Amino acid sequence: MSIDAPGTVAAGIAGVLLATFALAYFWDKRRLLGRMLLAALVVVLLTATCAVQLNRLTVAYPSWSALVHEPARGASLSAGTPRRPGGGRFLTVTVPGRASGLNLTMGVYLPAAYDTAAGASLRFPVIEAFHGYPGSPSTWIRRLDVLRHLDREMAEGRMAPTVVLFPYQTPRRLLDTECTDIVGGPRTETFLTQDVAAYAAAHLRVRTDRAAWGLIGYSAGGFCAMNLALRHPERYTAAASLSGDSGPAIRIGDGSEHTTNNVAWRLRHLPQPRVALYVSWAADDVESRDGSRDVVRLARRPLSVNPVELPRGGHSHALWRRMSPPAFDWLSGHLARGVPFPS
């Protein structure tokens, strides 16, 4: 039974109920030490069950082995995601961090056209997809059903055939980096903007020019997408934020969370680059709503922003499942299409 299976949570609830019943039944039949041990068992089982349910929502740990092995060890992202006839391929690779010093696994979606005779001579556009915190690339696969969305949008012509990358954003699953280079810590920004691009150029048939590279993310990943696009306009042409805030929720160590690693600050104080942003949020999600509205309000040419406000949905996977297909379609419309290899 997998760690995020409904049966795991059910087993935990059953254990809590049994332990609670035993505590009540043996209360007058055991001495103080026995009562304390039974009470401790109830607390431990309840805590573990809550942790499993939280993990089901975030997929921070996609398997039992992931509790022991960190992303750098190559934990599988593709388990439980069978290929669909006519759809793309999904595989897991390890990206060597020659620039960042990080060696992390990454999910790779290859569109159906990638494996056709015509596609064999093409270089494809690329989208990097960032997860939230807590979370992992598996959240895109298991909770947001992104592979089915990508297959459908490309098959029906709303997206051009595109390679989509799902990198880890941290060497430790419960360490929030907000896709930045933490002072004295992991250089996640360097990994995502340099090492991932270098790996894709060396091992995949992709375009390497900025016109063909875009970013997307939900929650903390939405901030990542906007922030990295503004910080690296020479590398990315467009970015989509789903419920992202305008600033990071962490201390980076150099104060830049208030300045150069803050989207709102950059838009107020620095020249705005020729980048296109898709900014989507729910009106009942106060934090991301206010931050997203700030981005829209502060945007000036040559930066362009396409705002999308939904009336409700909160800060939830259900909302991001709805947001994802139109956001990917919009991104595809702003990226250059696949091109033949130079002759």
C-alpha positions as CSV (number, residue, x, y, z in Angstrom):
1,M,0.0,0.0,0.0
2,S,1.5,3.3,-1.1
3,I,2.0,6.2,1.4
4,D,-0.6,8.4,-0.2
5,A,-3.2,5.7,-0.8
6,P,-6.7,6.2,0.8
7,G,-6.3,2.9,2.5
8,T,-3.2,4.1,4.4
9,V,-5.3,6.9,5.9
10,A,-8.1,4.5,6.6
11,A,-5.7,2.2,8.4
12,G,-4.4,5.1,10.5
13,I,-7.9,6.1,11.5
14,A,-8.8,2.6,12.5
15,G,-5.6,2.4,14.6
16,V,-6.5,5.7,16.3
17,L,-10.0,4.4,17.1
18,L,-8.7,1.1,18.4
19,A,-6.1,2.7,20.6
20,T,-8.7,5.2,21.9
21,F,-11.1,2.3,22.7
22,A,-8.3,0.4,24.5
23,L,-7.4,3.5,26.5
24,A,-11.0,3.9,27.7
25,Y,-11.4,0.1,28.4
26,F,-8.2,-0.3,30.3
27,W,-8.3,3.0,32.1
28,D,-9.4,1.5,35.4
29,K,-7.5,-1.7,34.9
30,R,-4.0,-0.3,34.5
31,R,-1.7,1.7,36.6
32,L,-0.5,5.2,35.7
33,L,2.4,3.9,33.5
34,G,0.0,1.8,31.5
35,R,-2.4,4.7,31.0
36,M,0.4,7.0,30.0
37,L,1.7,4.5,27.4
38,L,-1.8,4.0,25.9
39,A,-2.4,7.8,25.8
40,A,1.0,8.2,24.1
41,L,0.0,5.6,21.5
42,V,-3.2,7.4,20.7
43,V,-1.2,10.7,20.2
44,V,1.4,9.0,18.0
45,L,-1.2,7.3,15.8
46,L,-3.3,10.5,15.5
47,T,-0.2,12.5,14.6
48,A,1.0,9.9,12.0
49,T,-2.5,9.7,10.4
50,C,-2.7,13.5,10.1
51,A,0.8,13.6,8.6
52,V,-0.2,10.9,6.0
53,Q,-3.3,12.9,5.1
54,L,-1.3,16.1,4.7
55,N,1.1,14.1,2.5
56,R,-1.8,12.9,0.4
57,L,-2.7,16.5,-0.3
58,T,0.9,17.7,-1.2
59,V,2.7,14.5,-2.4
60,A,5.8,15.8,-0.7
61,Y,6.8,12.1,-0.2
62,P,5.5,10.1,-3.2
63,S,6.5,6.7,-1.8
64,W,7.6,5.0,1.4
65,S,11.2,4.9,0.2
66,A,11.0,8.7,-0.3
67,L,10.9,9.0,3.5
68,V,14.5,7.8,3.5
69,H,15.8,8.8,0.1
70,E,16.0,12.5,-0.7
71,P,15.3,13.7,-4.3
72,A,19.1,13.6,-5.1
73,R,18.9,9.8,-4.7
74,G,16.7,9.4,-7.7
75,A,13.3,8.6,-6.2
76,S,10.8,7.6,-8.9
77,L,8.3,10.2,-10.0
78,S,6.5,8.1,-12.6
79,A,5.2,5.3,-10.5
80,G,1.4,5.0,-10.9
81,T,1.3,7.0,-14.1
82,P,0.7,4.6,-17.0
83,R,1.0,5.8,-20.5
84,R,-2.2,6.5,-22.4
85,P,-2.6,5.4,-26.1
86,G,-1.7,8.3,-28.3
87,G,-0.3,10.3,-25.4
88,G,3.2,11.5,-24.5
89,R,5.9,9.8,-22.6
90,F,6.9,10.5,-19.0
91,L,10.3,9.6,-17.7
92,T,12.5,10.5,-14.7
93,V,16.1,11.7,-15.1
94,T,18.8,12.9,-12.8
95,V,20.1,16.4,-13.5
96,P,23.8,16.9,-12.6
97,G,24.2,20.3,-11.0
98,R,27.5,21.4,-12.5
99,A,26.7,25.1,-11.8
100,S,24.7,24.8,-8.6
101,G,26.3,21.7,-6.9
102,L,22.8,20.1,-6.7
103,N,22.1,16.7,-8.3
104,L,18.3,16.3,-8.3
105,T,15.7,14.2,-10.1
106,M,13.4,15.7,-12.7
107,G,10.3,14.5,-14.4
108,V,10.2,14.9,-18.2
109,Y,7.1,14.9,-20.4
110,L,7.8,14.2,-24.0
111,P,4.8,15.0,-26.3
112,A,3.4,12.3,-28.6
113,A,4.9,14.2,-31.6
114,Y,8.4,13.7,-30.1
115,D,8.4,10.0,-31.1
116,T,7.0,10.4,-34.6
117,A,9.1,10.3,-37.8
118,A,8.4,14.0,-38.4
119,G,9.2,14.9,-34.8
120,A,12.6,13.1,-34.9
121,S,14.0,16.0,-36.9
122,L,12.5,18.8,-34.8
123,R,13.6,20.8,-31.8
124,F,10.7,21.5,-29.4
125,P,9.8,24.4,-27.1
126,V,10.1,23.9,-23.4
127,I,8.1,24.7,-20.3
128,E,9.5,24.3,-16.8
129,A,6.7,23.5,-14.2
130,F,7.3,24.3,-10.5
131,H,5.5,22.7,-7.6
132,G,4.3,24.4,-4.4
133,Y,5.5,24.0,-0.8
134,P,5.2,21.4,0.7
135,G,5.1,19.4,-2.5
136,S,7.0,17.7,-5.2
137,P,6.8,17.2,-9.0
138,S,4.6,14.2,-8.3
139,T,1.9,16.7,-7.1
140,W,1.6,17.8,-10.8
141,I,1.1,14.2,-11.8
142,R,-1.0,12.7,-9.1
143,R,-3.1,15.6,-7.9
144,L,-3.3,18.0,-10.8
145,D,-3.6,15.3,-13.5
146,V,-1.3,17.3,-15.7
147,L,-0.3,14.5,-18.1
148,R,-3.9,14.0,-19.2
149,H,-4.3,17.7,-19.6
150,L,-1.2,18.0,-21.7
151,D,-2.1,15.0,-23.9
152,R,-5.6,16.5,-24.5
153,E,-4.5,20.1,-25.1
154,M,-1.9,19.0,-27.7
155,A,-4.1,16.4,-29.3
156,E,-6.9,19.0,-29.8
157,G,-4.5,21.7,-31.1
158,R,-4.7,24.1,-28.2
159,M,-1.1,23.5,-27.4
160,A,1.8,23.0,-29.8
161,P,3.9,19.9,-29.1
162,T,6.0,20.9,-26.1
163,V,8.5,19.3,-23.8
164,V,7.5,19.9,-20.2
165,L,10.1,19.6,-17.3
166,F,9.1,19.0,-13.7
167,P,12.2,19.7,-11.6
168,Y,12.6,19.3,-7.8
169,Q,13.2,22.7,-6.2
170,T,15.0,21.6,-3.1
171,P,17.5,18.9,-2.1
172,R,15.3,18.3,1.1
173,R,11.6,17.8,0.8
174,L,10.6,20.0,3.7
175,L,13.1,22.8,2.9
176,D,11.4,25.8,1.2
177,T,13.7,27.6,-1.2
178,E,11.1,29.6,-3.2
179,C,13.5,28.8,-6.1
180,T,16.2,31.1,-4.8
181,D,19.8,30.8,-4.0
182,I,19.8,30.6,-0.2
183,V,22.8,32.2,1.4
184,G,24.8,29.3,2.9
185,G,22.2,26.8,1.5
186,P,21.1,25.2,-1.8
187,R,21.5,27.3,-5.0
188,T,18.1,26.4,-6.3
189,E,17.8,29.3,-8.7
190,T,21.1,28.4,-10.3
191,F,20.0,24.8,-10.6
192,L,16.6,25.7,-12.3
193,T,17.9,28.3,-14.6
194,Q,21.3,26.9,-15.6
195,D,21.6,23.2,-14.8
196,V,18.1,22.2,-16.0
197,A,18.6,24.2,-19.2
198,A,22.0,22.6,-19.8
199,Y,20.7,19.1,-19.2
200,A,17.8,19.7,-21.6
201,A,20.0,21.1,-24.3
202,A,22.4,18.1,-24.0
203,H,19.9,15.2,-23.7
204,L,16.6,16.3,-25.3
205,R,15.6,17.6,-28.7
206,V,14.7,21.1,-27.6
207,R,15.2,24.7,-28.7
208,T,17.6,26.7,-26.6
209,D,16.6,30.2,-27.5
210,R,14.5,32.3,-25.0
211,A,11.6,32.6,-27.5
212,A,10.9,28.9,-26.9
213,W,11.3,28.7,-23.1
214,G,8.5,29.4,-20.6
215,L,7.7,28.8,-16.9
216,I,4.6,27.8,-14.9
217,G,3.9,27.1,-11.3
218,Y,1.2,26.9,-8.7
219,S,1.3,28.4,-5.2
220,A,4.9,29.0,-4.2
221,G,5.8,27.7,-7.7
222,G,3.7,30.6,-9.1
223,F,6.0,33.1,-7.4
224,C,9.0,31.1,-8.7
225,A,7.7,31.3,-12.3
226,M,7.2,35.1,-12.1
227,N,10.3,35.8,-10.2
228,L,12.7,33.8,-12.4
229,A,11.1,35.2,-15.6
230,L,11.8,38.7,-14.4
231,R,15.3,37.9,-13.1
232,H,16.3,36.0,-16.3
233,P,14.5,37.6,-19.3
234,E,17.4,36.5,-21.5
235,R,16.4,32.9,-20.8
236,Y,12.5,32.9,-20.6
237,T,9.9,34.7,-22.7
238,A,6.8,34.0,-20.7
239,A,5.6,32.7,-17.3
240,A,2.3,31.6,-15.8
241,S,1.4,31.9,-12.1
242,L,-1.4,30.0,-10.5
243,S,-2.2,31.4,-7.1
244,G,1.3,32.8,-6.7
245,D,2.2,35.6,-4.3
246,S,4.4,38.6,-5.3
247,G,7.0,37.9,-2.7
248,P,8.7,34.8,-1.2
249,A,7.6,33.4,2.2
250,I,11.2,32.8,3.4
251,R,14.3,34.6,4.5
252,I,17.0,34.2,1.8
253,G,19.8,35.5,4.0
254,D,20.8,38.6,2.1
255,G,17.6,40.6,2.5
256,S,16.7,40.1,-1.2
257,E,13.3,38.7,-0.3
258,H,12.4,42.4,0.2
259,T,14.2,43.6,-3.0
260,T,15.5,41.8,-6.0
261,N,13.8,38.5,-5.2
262,N,10.5,40.2,-4.7
263,V,8.3,40.6,-7.8
264,A,6.4,43.7,-6.6
265,W,9.6,45.4,-5.6
266,R,11.2,44.7,-9.0
267,L,8.2,46.1,-10.8
268,R,8.3,49.3,-8.7
269,H,12.0,49.9,-8.8
270,L,13.7,48.2,-11.8
271,P,13.1,48.5,-15.6
272,Q,10.5,46.0,-16.6
273,P,11.7,43.4,-19.2
274,R,10.0,42.3,-22.4
275,V,8.3,39.3,-20.8
276,A,4.7,38.1,-20.9
277,L,3.0,37.0,-17.6
278,Y,-0.2,35.0,-17.1
279,V,-1.4,35.7,-13.5
280,S,-4.3,33.7,-12.2
281,W,-5.9,33.6,-8.7
282,A,-9.2,33.0,-6.8
283,A,-10.9,36.0,-5.3
284,D,-11.4,34.1,-2.0
285,D,-7.7,33.3,-1.6
286,V,-6.7,36.5,0.1
287,E,-2.9,36.2,0.1
288,S,-2.4,35.2,-3.5
289,R,-5.2,37.5,-4.6
290,D,-3.6,40.6,-3.1
291,G,-0.1,39.7,-4.3
292,S,-1.4,38.8,-7.8
293,R,-3.4,42.1,-8.0
294,D,-0.2,44.0,-7.1
295,V,1.7,42.4,-10.0
296,V,-1.1,43.3,-12.4
297,R,-1.4,46.9,-11.1
298,L,2.4,47.5,-11.3
299,A,3.0,46.1,-14.7
300,R,4.2,48.5,-17.4
301,R,5.4,48.0,-21.0
302,P,7.3,46.3,-22.3
303,L,6.1,43.8,-19.7
304,S,2.7,42.4,-20.5
305,V,0.3,40.7,-18.1
306,N,-2.8,38.7,-18.7
307,P,-4.9,38.6,-15.4
308,V,-7.4,35.9,-14.7
309,E,-9.5,36.1,-11.5
310,L,-11.8,33.3,-10.6
311,P,-14.6,34.1,-8.1
312,R,-13.9,31.2,-5.8
313,G,-11.7,28.1,-5.3
314,G,-9.4,29.1,-2.4
315,H,-5.9,27.8,-2.4
316,S,-6.4,24.2,-3.5
317,H,-5.5,21.5,-5.9
318,A,-9.1,21.5,-7.3
319,L,-8.6,25.1,-8.3
320,W,-5.2,24.5,-9.9
321,R,-6.6,21.5,-11.9
322,R,-9.0,24.0,-13.4
323,M,-6.4,26.7,-14.0
324,S,-3.7,24.5,-15.5
325,P,-5.1,23.8,-19.0
326,P,-5.8,27.4,-20.0
327,A,-2.5,28.5,-18.5
328,F,-0.6,25.9,-20.5
329,D,-2.5,26.9,-23.6
330,W,-1.7,30.6,-23.1
331,L,2.0,29.7,-22.5
332,S,2.1,27.7,-25.7
333,G,0.7,30.6,-27.6
334,H,3.6,32.8,-26.4
335,L,6.3,30.3,-27.2
336,A,8.0,29.7,-30.5
337,R,7.1,26.4,-32.1
338,G,9.3,23.5,-32.9
339,V,11.9,24.0,-35.6
340,P,13.9,21.6,-37.8
341,F,17.5,20.8,-36.9
342,P,19.9,23.1,-38.7
343,S,21.0,21.5,-42.0
